[in-house]
Amino acid sequence: MKRLIFDVPRWHVFLHREARGLPPVEDNDSPHLKLEDELFDRLYAGGSEAVASDDKTDWKDWAEKLHSMCGDFPAFQRLTQECLSDTDASALAVEKLLESLKPHMRQSPDTVQPPTLRRAVTGACDKASAAIEAHREVSEGLAGVGFGTGTHTGGRRSGSQAQRLSLRLKRDERLRRIALLAGKLKRIALAKQKAKVRHGADEVTDVELGSNVSRLLPSEMMKLAHQKLRLPLLASLSEGKAMQYRLDGKESLGRGPLVVCLDKSGSMDGERDIWATAVALALLEVAQRQKRAFAMLAFDGVVKHEAIVNAGGQLPADALFVACTGGTNITGVIHRALEVIEEGNGAMKKADVVLVTDGGSDVSAGPAIKHRATELGVTILGLGIGVEAASLLPWCDEAHSVSRLDTADEAVAESVFTL
């Protein structure tokens, strides 16, 4: 499809317009839109095919000048590598590039000096790269959350999920901070899970034949000190027939579902709520990777929001926007968590419950709740924000006091993210 100076595949034009919520391609497309289509194609596909034309307009002159300059710029080449085959990144980069170059493109291309334009293009590429990095970081944090289709009444497109999310993040500082912190906590969670896998095989259960020098029996290691026995041992190692210990791990990954109880009382509003929500999203990531069901219960004096996510599903975005008001009833939310587990008809068996709260509650029913959880094979872990861990033990098998709200304490991370 001919644009200004390049022939752009119709599919690439469609991807560009769809990602940014722009009108579909038409015969009378503006020169500005055609230039954006070309820039998208260069970033998305790594290059475009030139079309011979004798027509001369300011927009074509601008296109030739920009494309020629971008082709020689290391910054633009790096940007292309960041965007290659990534529709959302390419669309976001085009938007940032034209946004930065717009003041210069209001002038005639002949009046803008090359050094000025080079600085502008370099700065535009840097801004585009920063925007892509920021978008990927928040997208990582909010992965697993469903934000709807994003179409308006009447069916008009409103852009890709990336664009819709970007617009929402601009308006909602709390959501942006949750996303950034959740991304950090997810990386911690995945590192803990990997360490758990490595740590799993550490119990000697038998003797076997193999070639792992670190697991050789002492009787085999002694052969290295004898000249006549050394070569036979090396031969056995090369053939995988040396005597060695067998190491096995009994720890199973992905035991059962995860049920997260988030305190939404008035005192949680602000930093505490952001941290608690980010922890919930990190646990959602763990559950999804291990194909475990996930439930999130938001509570104050009552359970005021529930969301159950089956393996492979998405957490409704509404779960992230429950207001913090009212008091705190820990017994009530744990009771409801156990009901959810029982109502799962075996699908929620051996669930882990994580309670995140900053308040106290009537402990009289705590022992009964705890006993019921034990009968169901449920483990309850408590995280107390600004409260002593001991205050949560009437309901919890294990509890920690949270001291940092910008990341996760080592003890908290070790307990929560290895469930």
C-alpha positions in Angstrom: 0.0 0.0 0.0 1.6 3.3 -1.2 2.0 5.8 1.6 4.3 8.9 1.0 7.6 7.4 -0.2 7.2 3.8 0.9 5.1 0.8 0.0 3.7 -0.5 3.4 1.9 -3.9 3.7 -1.8 -3.4 4.3 -1.6 -5.7 7.3 1.0 -3.5 8.9 -1.1 -0.4 8.4 -4.0 -2.3 10.0 -1.9 -3.3 13.0 -0.7 0.3 13.4 -4.2 1.8 13.3 -5.7 -0.9 15.5 -3.0 -0.5 18.1 -3.5 3.2 18.4 -7.2 3.4 17.9 -6.9 5.4 14.7 -9.4 5.4 11.9 -9.1 2.6 9.3 -7.2 3.3 6.1 -8.9 5.4 3.5 -8.0 6.8 0.1 -7.9 10.3 1.4 -5.7 9.6 4.4 -3.8 12.7 5.6 -0.1 12.9 4.8 0.5 12.9 8.6 -1.2 9.5 9.0 0.7 8.1 6.0 4.0 9.2 7.5 3.1 7.5 10.8 2.2 4.3 8.9 5.7 4.4 7.3 7.5 4.9 10.6 5.5 2.1 12.2 6.5 -0.2 9.3 10.2 0.6 9.7 10.1 -0.1 13.4 7.9 -3.1 13.3 9.4 -4.8 10.2 12.9 -3.3 10.2 12.6 -1.7 6.8 10.3 -0.6 4.0 10.2 -0.7 0.2 10.6 2.7 -1.5 8.1 3.7 -4.2 9.2 5.9 -7.1 7.3 9.2 -7.3 7.9 12.6 -9.0 5.4 14.4 -6.7 6.9 17.0 -4.5 5.2 18.3 -1.3 6.4 19.4 2.1 5.2 16.2 3.7 7.1 14.1 1.2 10.2 16.2 1.8 9.8 15.7 5.5 9.3 11.9 5.0 12.5 11.7 2.9 14.5 13.8 5.4 13.3 11.8 8.4 13.7 8.4 6.9 17.2 9.2 5.6 18.3 10.6 8.9 16.8 7.8 11.0 18.5 5.2 8.8 21.9 6.5 10.0 21.1 7.0 13.6 22.3 4.4 16.2 19.5 5.6 18.5 16.9 4.8 15.9 18.5 1.5 15.1 18.4 0.5 18.8 14.8 1.6 18.9 14.0 -0.6 15.9 15.5 -3.6 17.7 13.3 -2.8 20.7 10.2 -2.7 18.5 10.8 -5.4 16.0 7.7 -7.6 15.6 6.1 -5.9 18.7 2.9 -4.2 17.6 2.3 -2.3 20.8 6.0 -1.1 21.2 6.1 0.0 17.6 2.8 2.0 17.9 3.9 3.6 21.2 7.3 4.5 19.6 5.6 6.2 16.6 3.4 8.2 19.0 6.4 9.4 21.0 8.5 10.1 17.9 5.9 12.3 16.3 5.0 13.9 19.6 8.6 15.1 20.0 9.1 16.1 16.4 5.8 17.9 16.0 7.2 21.4 16.8 9.8 21.1 14.0 7.4 19.6 11.5 5.2 22.7 11.6 8.0 24.4 9.7 9.1 23.9 6.2 11.6 21.0 5.9 14.1 23.4 4.2 14.2 25.7 7.2 15.1 23.2 9.8 18.9 22.8 10.1 20.3 19.2 10.1 22.0 19.6 13.5 18.8 20.7 15.1 16.8 17.9 13.5 19.5 15.3 14.5 19.2 16.4 18.1 15.4 16.3 17.9 15.4 12.8 16.4 17.9 11.5 19.0 15.9 12.9 21.8 12.7 11.5 20.3 14.2 8.0 20.1 15.4 8.2 23.7 11.9 9.3 24.9 10.3 6.5 22.8 12.7 3.9 24.3 11.9 5.1 27.8 8.2 4.9 27.2 8.5 1.4 25.9 10.6 0.3 28.9 8.1 1.9 31.3 5.1 0.3 29.5 6.7 -3.2 29.6 7.4 -2.8 33.3 3.9 -1.8 34.2 2.5 -4.5 31.8 4.6 -7.1 33.7 3.1 -5.9 37.0 -0.5 -6.0 35.7 -0.2 -9.2 33.7 -3.0 -11.5 34.6 -5.5 -8.7 35.1 -8.3 -8.2 32.7 -9.1 -4.6 31.8 -12.1 -5.4 29.4 -12.4 -5.0 25.7 -12.0 -1.2 25.7 -14.6 -0.5 23.0 -16.9 2.5 23.2 -20.6 2.5 22.6 -21.3 2.1 18.9 -18.4 -0.3 18.4 -15.7 2.3 17.6 -12.2 1.0 18.4 -10.4 2.6 21.3 -6.9 1.1 20.6 -5.1 -1.9 21.8 -4.9 -3.0 25.4 -1.5 -1.4 25.6 -2.9 2.0 24.6 -5.9 1.7 26.9 -3.7 0.7 29.8 -1.3 3.6 29.0 -4.2 6.1 29.1 -5.5 4.6 32.4 -2.1 4.7 34.0 -1.7 8.4 33.1 -4.9 9.1 35.0 -4.4 6.8 37.9 -1.1 7.2 39.9 -2.2 4.5 42.4 -2.5 1.9 39.6 0.8 2.9 38.1 2.6 2.5 41.5 0.8 -0.9 42.1 2.0 -2.0 38.7 5.6 -1.0 39.2 5.8 -2.6 42.7 4.0 -5.7 41.5 6.6 -6.1 38.8 9.4 -5.9 41.3 7.7 -8.4 43.7 6.9 -10.8 40.8 10.6 -11.0 40.0 11.4 -11.7 43.6 8.6 -14.4 43.7 9.9 -16.1 40.6 13.5 -16.1 41.9 12.2 -17.7 45.2 10.3 -20.3 43.2 13.5 -21.2 41.2 15.5 -21.4 44.3 12.8 -23.7 45.8 13.2 -26.0 42.8 16.9 -26.2 43.1 16.7 -26.7 46.9 14.2 -29.5 46.4 16.7 -32.3 45.5 18.8 -32.3 48.6 18.0 -35.5 50.5 20.1 -38.7 50.1 17.6 -41.5 49.3 19.7 -44.2 47.7 22.9 -45.1 45.8 23.0 -45.2 42.0 25.3 -45.3 39.0 26.2 -42.0 37.4 28.9 -39.5 36.4 28.3 -36.6 38.9 31.7 -36.1 40.7 30.1 -34.0 43.5 27.9 -37.0 44.5 30.5 -39.7 44.4 30.6 -42.2 47.3 33.7 -41.8 49.6 34.9 -45.3 48.4 34.9 -44.0 44.9 36.7 -40.8 45.8 39.4 -42.7 47.5 40.3 -44.3 44.1 41.6 -40.9 42.9 44.5 -41.3 45.4 45.6 -44.7 44.0 47.5 -44.7 40.7 46.1 -48.1 39.6 42.5 -47.3 40.5 42.4 -43.7 39.1 42.0 -44.7 35.4 39.3 -47.3 36.0 37.3 -44.6 38.0 37.7 -42.1 35.2 36.5 -44.7 32.8 33.4 -45.4 35.0 32.7 -41.7 35.1 32.9 -41.3 31.4 30.4 -44.3 31.0 28.1 -43.1 33.8 28.8 -46.2 35.9 30.5 -44.7 39.0 28.8 -45.2 42.4 27.1 -42.0 43.6 24.4 -40.8 46.0 20.9 -40.3 44.7 19.4 -37.1 45.8 15.6 -36.5 45.8 13.3 -33.7 47.0 10.0 -34.3 48.7 8.8 -30.7 48.4 6.0 -30.5 45.8 5.4 -27.3 43.8 2.0 -25.9 43.1 0.3 -27.7 46.0 -3.1 -26.2 45.7 -5.0 -22.9 45.1 -4.0 -19.6 46.7 -6.5 -17.5 48.5 -5.5 -13.9 49.3 -7.4 -11.9 52.0 -6.7 -8.2 51.6 -7.6 -5.8 54.4 -9.5 -2.9 52.9 -10.3 -1.0 56.1 -9.8 2.7 56.3 -6.4 2.5 57.9 -5.0 0.6 54.9 -5.6 3.5 52.5 -2.4 4.7 50.7 0.9 3.0 50.9 -0.3 -0.1 52.8 -3.0 -0.8 50.3 -0.6 -0.4 47.3 1.8 -2.9 48.9 -0.9 -5.4 49.7 -2.4 -5.2 46.2 1.1 -5.6 44.6 1.7 -8.7 46.8 -1.6 -10.2 45.6 -0.6 -9.6 42.0 2.7 -11.3 42.6 0.9 -14.3 44.1 -1.5 -14.3 41.1 1.6 -14.7 38.9 2.9 -17.6 41.0 -0.6 -19.3 40.8 -0.9 -18.8 37.0 2.6 -20.2 36.3 1.8 -23.3 38.4 -1.7 -23.7 37.0 -3.3 -23.2 40.4 -6.6 -21.6 41.1 -6.5 -18.1 42.7 -9.0 -16.3 44.9 -8.9 -12.7 46.2 -11.2 -11.6 49.1 -11.3 -7.9 50.0 -12.6 -7.2 53.4 -13.2 -4.6 56.1 -15.9 -5.4 58.7 -17.4 -7.7 56.0 -16.1 -9.4 52.8 -17.0 -6.7 50.3 -15.5 -8.1 47.1 -14.6 -11.6 45.9 -12.8 -12.7 42.8 -12.0 -16.3 41.9 -9.6 -17.0 39.0 -9.3 -20.4 37.5 -6.0 -21.7 36.1 -5.3 -19.7 33.0 -8.0 -17.0 33.8 -7.7 -13.3 34.5 -8.3 -11.3 37.6 -11.1 -8.8 37.0 -9.7 -5.3 37.1 -12.5 -4.3 39.6 -10.6 -6.3 42.3 -7.8 -3.7 42.2 -10.1 -0.7 42.9 -12.0 -1.7 46.1 -12.1 1.3 48.4 -10.5 1.3 51.8 -13.2 2.1 54.4 -14.6 0.7 57.6 -13.2 -1.6 60.3 -11.5 -5.0 60.4 -13.0 -8.4 60.9 -10.3 -11.1 60.4 -12.5 -14.0 61.6 -15.1 -13.1 59.0 -12.8 -13.1 56.1 -11.0 -16.3 57.1 -14.3 -18.0 57.6 -15.4 -16.9 54.1 -12.0 -18.1 52.7 -12.6 -21.6 54.1 -16.1 -21.6 52.7 -14.7 -20.8 49.2 -12.3 -23.7 49.6 -15.1 -26.0 50.7 -17.4 -24.9 47.9 -14.7 -25.8 45.4 -15.7 -29.4 45.7 -12.1 -30.6 45.9 -10.8 -28.1 43.3 -9.6 -25.9 46.1 -8.1 -28.7 48.2 -4.9 -28.1 50.1 -5.2 -24.3 49.6 -2.8 -21.8 51.0 -4.5 -18.7 52.5 -2.5 -15.4 52.8 -3.9 -12.7 55.1 -2.6 -9.2 54.7 -3.9 -6.7 57.3 -2.8 -3.8 59.5 -5.4 -4.2 62.2 -6.5 -6.2 65.1 -9.8 -8.1 65.5 -11.7 -10.1 68.0 -9.7 -13.3 68.6 -12.3 -15.3 70.4 -13.2 -17.4 67.3 -9.6 -17.6 66.1 -8.8 -21.1 67.6 -12.0 -22.6 66.1 -11.2 -21.1 62.7 -7.7 -22.4 62.9 -8.8 -25.9 63.8 -11.2 -25.9 60.9 -8.5 -24.9 58.5 -6.3 -27.7 59.8 -9.0 -30.2 59.2 -9.3 -29.0 55.6 -5.6 -29.2 55.0 -5.4 -25.4 54.7 -2.3 -23.4 55.7 -2.8 -19.8 56.7 0.0 -17.2 56.5 -0.4 -13.8 58.0 1.4 -10.5 57.1 0.9 -7.8 59.6 1.6 -4.2 58.4 2.5 -2.1 61.4 1.3 -4.8 63.8 3.1 -7.5 65.7 3.2 -10.9 64.0 2.0 -12.5 67.3 -1.3 -10.7 67.0 -2.2 -12.8 63.9 -1.3 -16.2 65.4 -4.8 -16.8 66.7 -5.8 -17.4 63.0 -2.5 -18.1 61.3 -0.1 -21.0 61.2 2.7 -18.6 60.6 2.9 -14.8 60.7 5.3 -12.0 59.9 5.4 -8.3 60.6 6.0 -6.2 57.5 8.5 -3.4 57.9 9.1 -2.4 54.3 6.5 -1.2 51.8 8.8 -0.7 48.8 9.7 -4.3 48.4 9.5 -7.6 50.4 11.6 -8.4 53.5 13.7 -11.5 53.0 11.7 -13.5 55.6 8.4 -12.3 54.1 9.5 -13.2 50.6 10.8 -16.6 51.7 7.5 -17.5 53.3 5.0 -15.9 50.9 6.5 -16.6 47.6 7.5 -20.3 48.2 3.9 -21.3 49.1 
